[in-house]
């Protein structure tokens, strides 16, 4: 008998009938002879509703109180799912993050898990219970409730699987796995059977909305096998995510991703002296604002400009911080460009294969797509393009690297019709 951790998203528990469907999926795994821990998100659009409710009360809600409010959504779904499992004649118990002992850092709205206490989990499993855990939340060492940010239930599930040394973590969604591409962009797409942690992590970071990046990072760190599966087609094994050392790499590029949820910020006329960039990005980091692509250019008058991208949800906070830094270092204007999309190619097979970047840039140029910024890693190349060029760029790169019906291309955000 092993331990299987299952995670179900909000659409999977959106109403009583779907909650019973989830209960059947959980019981099915229990009947396979496994101990089961289930991590559940809030029902349907509950989190969006709670956010709107807060904004109706105040336009600038306190982050601590937001965590108190948002953490209630998962408590509703775990109690209902536990009831549904019990109604089928099985033992079940629901637990919120604090009851489990999911310990996080002392940061509200974007906390990271630092430890998971397994004593209570193991006791309830030993007693024959199916455990239903509230995802997305935890507690600090001094008892403050925290949330993990959007998609944090994925991270909760993988972290619990790692702590319990589970055999596998299954992430159930409303799709059947990781697909070759968005069918709105490239028709006749295929589901990918296997992908590496490394590739999935890069895809998640550059735009894939299949899994939360931190969940893949945690799975890679602790070697937790992941499956992305459908809540509605339980016989479909979905996509397995494992270490690259367990895979055979046939192509240099495994996938294409587009992210339209970023904004480019340019801070002009910064003094060209040591420590200026550190002040800018240090201030952003101190306020938990992540920066993605960065370019610094040197001007002739002893100043330079720094351009970088942030998630659009962080834009307002970033501007407030940059205004303070701008005054401190006597910089110039702050310019915003929202008409951008980050298009990336990802593949573990890129390592030690020259010419991939040149092929990407040539393909985009051949289709009349101008590149605004470039960033690279060992298995990823990202280009910033105009938002209207996101779809044409995906099509061009899928054709260039022969991915139309073979590997992975994923999209986050709404793409304009072109």
C-alpha positions as CSV (number, residue, x, y, z in Angstrom):
1,X,0.0,0.0,0.0
2,X,1.3,3.4,-1.0
3,X,0.3,7.0,-0.5
4,X,-1.2,9.0,-3.4
5,X,-1.9,12.7,-3.1
6,X,-4.6,14.0,-5.3
7,X,-5.4,17.7,-6.0
8,X,-8.6,19.0,-7.5
9,X,-9.1,22.5,-8.7
10,X,-12.0,24.9,-8.3
11,X,-13.8,23.8,-11.5
12,X,-13.7,20.2,-10.3
13,X,-15.7,21.0,-7.1
14,X,-17.8,23.8,-8.5
15,X,-21.2,22.3,-7.5
16,X,-22.6,19.3,-5.4
17,X,-22.7,17.0,-8.4
18,X,-19.0,17.7,-9.3
19,X,-18.1,17.2,-5.6
20,X,-19.6,13.7,-5.7
21,X,-17.7,13.0,-8.9
22,X,-14.5,14.0,-7.1
23,X,-15.5,11.8,-4.2
24,X,-15.8,8.8,-6.7
25,X,-12.3,9.5,-8.0
26,X,-10.9,9.6,-4.5
27,X,-12.7,6.4,-3.5
28,X,-11.5,4.7,-6.7
29,X,-7.9,5.4,-5.6
30,X,-8.6,4.2,-2.1
31,X,-10.0,1.0,-3.5
32,X,-6.8,0.5,-5.4
33,X,-5.2,-0.2,-2.0
34,X,-3.6,3.2,-1.5
35,X,-3.8,5.7,1.4
36,X,-5.2,9.0,-0.1
37,X,-4.7,12.6,0.8
38,X,-6.8,15.0,-1.2
39,X,-6.0,18.7,-1.6
40,X,-8.8,20.9,-2.8
41,X,-9.2,24.5,-4.1
42,X,-12.2,26.8,-3.4
43,X,-15.4,26.0,-5.3
44,X,-15.6,27.5,-8.8
45,X,-15.1,31.2,-8.8
46,X,-15.3,31.6,-5.0
47,X,-11.9,33.2,-4.7
48,X,-12.8,35.8,-7.4
49,X,-16.0,36.5,-5.6
50,X,-14.2,37.1,-2.3
51,X,-11.7,39.4,-3.9
52,X,-14.5,41.4,-5.5
53,X,-16.3,41.5,-2.1
54,X,-13.1,42.9,-0.5
55,X,-12.7,45.5,-3.2
56,X,-16.4,46.6,-2.7
57,X,-15.5,47.3,0.9
58,X,-12.2,49.1,0.2
59,X,-10.0,49.7,-2.9
60,X,-6.9,48.9,-0.9
61,X,-7.6,45.9,1.4
62,X,-5.0,45.0,4.0
63,X,-3.0,41.9,2.9
64,X,-3.4,40.1,6.3
65,X,-7.2,40.5,6.2
66,X,-7.3,39.4,2.6
67,X,-5.6,36.1,3.7
68,X,-8.1,35.7,6.5
69,X,-10.9,36.2,3.9
70,X,-9.5,34.1,1.1
71,X,-8.6,31.2,3.3
72,X,-12.3,30.6,4.0
73,X,-13.0,29.5,0.4
74,X,-11.1,26.2,0.7
75,X,-12.7,25.4,4.1
76,X,-16.1,25.2,2.5
77,X,-15.0,22.8,-0.3
78,X,-13.0,20.5,2.0
79,X,-15.9,20.1,4.4
80,X,-18.3,19.4,1.6
81,X,-16.0,16.9,0.0
82,X,-15.4,15.1,3.3
83,X,-19.2,14.8,3.7
84,X,-19.6,13.4,0.2
85,X,-16.9,10.8,0.8
86,X,-18.6,9.9,4.1
87,X,-21.9,9.6,2.3
88,X,-20.4,6.9,0.2
89,X,-19.5,4.9,3.3
90,X,-15.8,5.8,3.7
91,X,-14.0,7.4,6.5
92,X,-12.9,11.0,5.8
93,X,-11.7,14.0,7.7
94,X,-11.2,17.6,6.5
95,X,-8.3,19.7,7.7
96,X,-7.3,23.3,7.0
97,X,-3.7,24.4,6.6
98,X,-3.3,25.3,10.3
99,X,-4.7,21.9,11.5
100,X,-2.3,20.0,9.2
101,X,0.7,22.1,10.2
102,X,1.6,23.7,6.9
103,X,4.2,26.2,8.1
104,X,5.0,29.2,5.8
105,X,7.2,32.2,5.9
106,X,5.7,35.4,7.4
107,X,4.5,36.9,4.1
108,X,0.9,37.5,3.2
109,X,-0.7,36.7,-0.2
110,X,2.5,35.1,-1.6
111,X,3.9,33.0,1.2
112,X,6.2,30.0,0.6
113,X,6.0,26.7,2.5
114,X,8.9,26.1,4.8
115,X,7.8,23.0,6.6
116,X,4.9,20.5,6.8
117,X,4.2,18.6,10.0
118,X,3.2,15.1,9.2
119,X,2.2,13.7,12.6
120,X,-1.5,14.4,12.3
121,X,-1.6,13.3,8.7
122,X,0.1,10.0,9.4
123,X,-2.2,9.4,12.4
124,X,-5.4,9.9,10.4
125,X,-4.1,7.7,7.5
126,X,-3.3,5.0,10.0
127,X,-6.8,5.2,11.3
128,X,-8.1,4.5,7.8
129,X,-9.2,8.1,6.9
130,X,-9.2,9.7,3.5
131,X,-7.8,13.2,4.4
132,X,-9.1,16.2,2.7
133,X,-6.8,19.2,3.0
134,X,-7.4,22.9,2.2
135,X,-5.0,24.0,-0.5
136,X,-3.6,27.5,-1.0
137,X,-3.0,28.2,2.7
138,X,-0.8,27.8,5.6
139,X,0.2,29.3,8.9
140,X,3.2,31.1,10.3
141,X,5.1,29.9,13.4
142,X,3.3,32.6,15.4
143,X,-0.2,31.5,14.2
144,X,-0.9,34.0,11.4
145,X,-2.9,32.6,8.5
146,X,-1.2,33.0,5.1
147,X,-2.1,32.2,1.5
148,X,0.3,31.0,-1.2
149,X,-0.9,33.0,-4.2
150,X,-2.8,32.0,-7.3
151,X,-2.3,28.3,-8.1
152,X,-1.0,27.7,-4.6
153,X,-3.1,24.6,-4.2
154,X,-0.8,22.8,-6.7
155,X,2.1,23.7,-4.4
156,X,0.3,22.5,-1.3
157,X,-0.4,19.2,-2.9
158,X,3.2,18.6,-4.1
159,X,4.7,19.7,-0.8
160,X,2.4,17.4,1.1
161,X,3.4,14.5,-1.3
162,X,7.1,15.3,-0.6
163,X,6.6,15.5,3.1
164,X,4.7,12.1,3.2
165,X,7.1,10.5,0.7
166,X,4.1,9.7,-1.5
167,X,4.3,7.4,-4.5
168,X,2.8,10.1,-6.7
169,X,0.9,13.4,-6.9
170,X,-2.0,13.6,-9.3
171,X,-3.1,17.1,-10.3
172,X,-6.7,16.8,-11.6
173,X,-7.9,19.6,-13.9
174,X,-10.6,20.2,-16.5
175,X,-8.2,19.1,-19.3
176,X,-6.7,15.7,-20.0
177,X,-3.1,16.6,-19.6
178,X,-0.5,18.9,-21.3
179,X,-1.3,19.4,-24.9
180,X,0.7,20.1,-28.0
181,X,-0.8,23.6,-28.3
182,X,-3.9,25.6,-27.8
183,X,-6.4,24.2,-30.4
184,X,-7.5,27.8,-31.1
185,X,-4.0,28.4,-32.6
186,X,-2.8,25.0,-34.0
187,X,-5.5,22.5,-34.9
188,X,-5.3,18.7,-34.4
189,X,-3.2,19.0,-31.2
190,X,-1.9,15.9,-29.3
191,X,-1.6,15.3,-25.6
192,X,2.0,14.8,-24.4
193,X,2.5,11.6,-22.5
194,X,5.7,12.5,-20.7
195,X,7.6,15.7,-20.0
196,X,10.6,16.5,-17.7
197,X,10.4,18.6,-14.6
198,X,12.9,21.0,-16.2
199,X,10.8,21.6,-19.3
200,X,7.6,21.9,-17.4
201,X,9.1,24.3,-14.9
202,X,10.4,26.6,-17.6
203,X,7.0,26.4,-19.5
204,X,5.2,27.2,-16.2
205,X,7.4,30.2,-15.7
206,X,7.1,31.6,-19.2
207,X,3.3,31.2,-19.6
208,X,2.0,27.7,-19.2
209,X,-1.1,27.8,-17.0
210,X,-1.2,24.0,-16.5
211,X,0.7,23.9,-13.2
212,X,1.9,26.5,-10.7
213,X,5.7,27.0,-11.2
214,X,6.4,26.5,-7.5
215,X,4.6,23.1,-7.6
216,X,6.9,21.9,-10.4
217,X,9.9,23.3,-8.6
218,X,9.0,21.4,-5.4
219,X,8.4,18.2,-7.3
220,X,11.7,18.5,-9.0
221,X,13.5,19.2,-5.7
222,X,12.1,16.1,-4.0
223,X,11.7,13.9,-7.1
224,X,7.9,13.6,-6.7
225,X,6.3,12.0,-9.8
226,X,3.5,14.3,-11.1
227,X,0.5,13.4,-13.3
228,X,-1.8,16.0,-14.9
229,X,-5.1,14.3,-15.3
230,X,-8.7,15.0,-16.1
231,X,-11.3,15.1,-13.3
232,X,-13.9,13.8,-15.8
233,X,-12.0,11.0,-17.6
234,X,-10.5,8.9,-14.8
235,X,-9.2,6.2,-17.1
236,X,-7.0,8.7,-19.0
237,X,-3.5,8.7,-17.4
238,X,-2.8,12.3,-18.6
239,X,0.7,13.6,-18.7
240,X,3.5,12.2,-16.5
241,X,6.2,14.7,-15.3
242,X,9.5,13.1,-14.3
243,X,13.2,13.9,-14.2
244,X,15.0,14.6,-17.5
245,X,17.4,11.8,-16.7
246,X,14.5,9.4,-17.1
247,X,13.6,10.6,-20.6
248,X,15.0,10.2,-24.1
249,X,15.3,13.6,-25.8
250,X,14.7,13.5,-29.5
251,X,14.2,17.2,-30.3
252,X,16.0,20.3,-29.1
253,X,12.8,22.2,-28.6
254,X,10.0,20.6,-26.6
255,X,7.5,23.5,-26.4
256,X,6.4,27.0,-27.2
257,X,4.7,29.3,-24.6
258,X,3.2,32.7,-24.8
259,X,2.5,35.0,-21.8
260,X,0.4,38.1,-22.3
261,X,0.1,38.9,-18.6
262,X,3.3,40.9,-18.3
263,X,4.0,44.6,-18.5
264,X,7.3,46.2,-19.5
265,X,8.6,49.1,-17.3
266,X,11.4,51.4,-18.4
267,X,13.2,53.6,-15.8
268,X,15.2,56.2,-17.7
269,X,18.2,58.4,-17.0
270,X,19.5,56.5,-14.0
271,X,22.9,57.6,-12.8
272,X,25.6,55.3,-14.1
273,X,27.2,54.5,-10.8
274,X,27.7,51.3,-8.8
275,X,24.7,50.2,-6.7
276,X,21.9,51.9,-8.7
277,X,20.5,48.8,-10.2
278,X,20.8,47.1,-6.7
279,X,18.6,49.9,-5.2
280,X,16.0,49.5,-7.9
281,X,15.6,45.7,-7.8
282,X,16.3,45.5,-4.1
283,X,13.4,47.7,-3.4
284,X,11.1,45.6,-5.6
285,X,12.4,42.3,-4.0
286,X,11.8,43.7,-0.5
287,X,8.1,44.2,-1.5
288,X,7.9,40.7,-3.0
289,X,7.6,41.8,-6.6
290,X,9.2,39.4,-9.0
291,X,11.0,40.8,-12.0
292,X,11.5,38.8,-15.2
293,X,13.3,40.0,-18.3
294,X,15.9,42.8,-17.7
295,X,17.9,45.0,-20.1
296,X,20.2,47.8,-19.1
297,X,21.4,50.2,-21.8
298,X,24.2,52.8,-21.5
299,X,23.6,56.4,-22.7
300,X,26.3,58.9,-23.7
301,X,25.7,61.4,-20.9
302,X,26.7,59.2,-18.0
303,X,23.3,57.8,-17.4
304,X,21.6,54.6,-18.4
305,X,18.1,53.1,-18.7
306,X,16.8,49.9,-17.3
307,X,13.8,48.0,-18.9
308,X,12.3,45.0,-17.2
309,X,9.0,43.1,-17.0
310,X,6.7,42.3,-14.1
311,X,3.3,40.6,-13.9
312,X,0.5,43.0,-14.5
313,X,-1.0,42.2,-11.1
314,X,2.2,43.7,-9.6
315,X,2.2,46.8,-11.7
316,X,0.5,49.3,-9.3
317,X,2.8,48.2,-6.4
318,X,5.9,48.3,-8.6
319,X,5.1,51.9,-9.8
320,X,4.7,53.1,-6.2
321,X,8.0,51.6,-5.2
322,X,9.8,52.9,-8.3
323,X,8.5,56.4,-7.7
324,X,10.3,56.4,-4.3
325,X,13.5,54.9,-5.8
326,X,13.4,57.4,-8.7
327,X,13.4,60.3,-6.3
328,X,16.1,58.7,-4.2
329,X,18.5,58.2,-7.1
330,X,17.4,61.2,-9.2
331,X,16.3,59.2,-12.2
332,X,14.1,60.2,-15.1
333,X,10.7,59.1,-16.3
334,X,9.0,55.8,-15.6
335,X,7.5,54.5,-18.9
336,X,4.9,51.6,-19.1
337,X,4.3,49.3,-22.1
338,X,1.3,47.0,-21.7
339,X,1.1,46.0,-25.4
340,X,3.6,43.1,-25.1
341,X,3.7,39.3,-25.1
342,X,6.5,37.1,-24.0
343,X,7.0,34.2,-26.5
344,X,9.3,31.4,-25.4
345,X,10.7,28.1,-26.7
346,X,11.7,25.5,-24.1
347,X,13.5,22.2,-24.4
348,X,16.0,20.2,-22.5
349,X,17.5,19.2,-25.9
350,X,18.7,22.8,-26.4
351,X,21.7,22.1,-24.2
352,X,24.9,22.1,-26.2
353,X,23.0,22.5,-29.5
354,X,24.1,25.7,-31.3
355,X,21.9,27.6,-33.7
356,X,18.6,27.3,-31.8
357,X,18.4,31.0,-31.0
358,X,19.4,32.0,-34.5
359,X,16.6,29.8,-35.9
360,X,14.1,31.3,-33.5
361,X,15.1,34.9,-34.4
362,X,15.1,34.2,-38.1
363,X,11.7,32.6,-38.0
364,X,10.2,35.6,-36.2
365,X,11.9,37.9,-38.7
366,X,10.6,36.0,-41.7
367,X,7.1,36.5,-40.4
368,X,7.6,40.2,-39.8
369,X,7.7,40.0,-36.0
370,X,10.0,42.5,-34.3
371,X,11.7,41.5,-31.1
372,X,11.8,44.1,-28.2
373,X,13.7,42.2,-25.6
374,X,15.5,38.8,-25.3
375,X,16.3,36.6,-22.3
376,X,17.8,33.1,-22.1
377,X,18.5,30.2,-19.8
378,X,20.1,26.8,-20.4
379,X,16.8,25.3,-21.8
380,X,14.8,28.4,-22.6
381,X,14.8,31.4,-25.0
382,X,12.2,34.2,-24.5
383,X,11.4,37.1,-26.8
384,X,9.2,40.1,-26.0
385,X,7.0,41.0,-29.0
386,X,3.9,43.1,-29.5
387,X,0.8,41.5,-28.1
388,X,-0.9,41.3,-31.6
389,X,2.0,39.2,-32.7
390,X,1.7,36.5,-30.0
391,X,-0.5,34.1,-32.1
392,X,1.6,34.5,-35.3
393,X,4.7,34.0,-33.3
394,X,3.4,30.7,-31.8
395,X,2.4,29.4,-35.3
396,X,5.8,30.4,-36.7
397,X,7.8,28.8,-34.0
398,X,5.7,25.6,-34.0
399,X,6.3,25.3,-37.7
400,X,10.0,26.1,-37.4
401,X,10.6,23.5,-34.7
402,X,8.1,20.9,-36.0
403,X,5.8,21.1,-33.0
404,X,2.4,21.3,-34.6
405,X,1.4,17.8,-33.7
406,X,4.4,16.5,-31.7
407,X,5.4,18.2,-28.5
408,X,4.2,21.1,-26.3
409,X,3.0,24.6,-26.8
410,X,1.0,26.3,-24.0
411,X,-0.6,29.6,-23.5
412,X,-1.3,31.8,-20.5
413,X,-3.6,34.9,-20.8
414,X,-6.0,36.0,-23.5
415,X,-4.5,36.4,-26.9
416,X,-5.9,39.0,-29.3
417,X,-7.6,37.7,-32.4
418,X,-5.3,38.2,-35.4
